[in-house]
Amino acid sequence: MADLSSFPIASRWPAKRPGVIQLYSTPTPNGVKVAIALEELGLDYEPHYVNIMKNESWEPEFLSLNPNGKIPVMIDPNGPGGKPLGLFESGAILMYLAEKTGKLMPADAARRYETLQWVFFQMAAIGPIFGQLGFFHKFAGREIADKRPLDRYAKESKRLIGVLETRLTGRAWIMGDDYSIADIASIGWVRNLIGFYGAGDLVEWSTFKEVPRWLEAALARPAVQKGLTIPASA
């Protein structure tokens, strides 16, 4: 049986099956990336719901694995060399899972780096910008009388969708015929933008063709449908 005792987070959210991957998360756009990847890869894992609304990600046990206090984090009891490995940052976890299994990322070196650049595009641009648009459109930012921040993030979000639109023209997925972690990284964020954030009109969603087609195809995948609901709230 795997020993997770060196990870304080495992004492806060005890493992029933310590021999499988432990996922500590919430089904937000960042959190669902890892759940979707685990489902797509068919890896056995145990999800633990971290209630970010109760600031559970800022508890000492969680911070011991991610000092930045953000979900998702993961422990693989069978990491490199057969030793347990804890990881934070969803992009790093996606890369790790793809390399561990040899799936969801091309083996060819040039194609591999091309895939990673689109993962980083999501991490550096889509996530932060869409998140700010959500704040100023749906959450507390709505109370701010000055609408210039909302305008700024709406325009930039529309531009970023345009980048994806151009990339997806003539391609089924971001990397062409092959679905990859580049797609998984962005699915939850694009879905949230027009769904939960209700920002479709702000970014003129109806003027795009390829991104809506790509999103519909992604959301039809059984692993995506399941991953979007994991972990279930306690």
Secondary structure, 3 states (H helix, E strand, C coil): CCCCCCCCHHHHCCCCCCCCEEEEECCCCCHHHHHHHHHHHCCCEEEEECCHHHCHHHCHHHHCCCCCCCCCEEEECCCHHHCCEEEECHHHHHHHHHHHHCCCCCCCHHHHHHHHHHHHHHHHHHHHHHHHHHHHHHCHHHHCCCCHHHHHHHHHHHHHHHHHHHHHCCCCECCECCCCHHHHHHHHHHHHHHCCCCCCCCCCHHHCCHHHHHHHHHHCCHHHHHHCCCCCCC
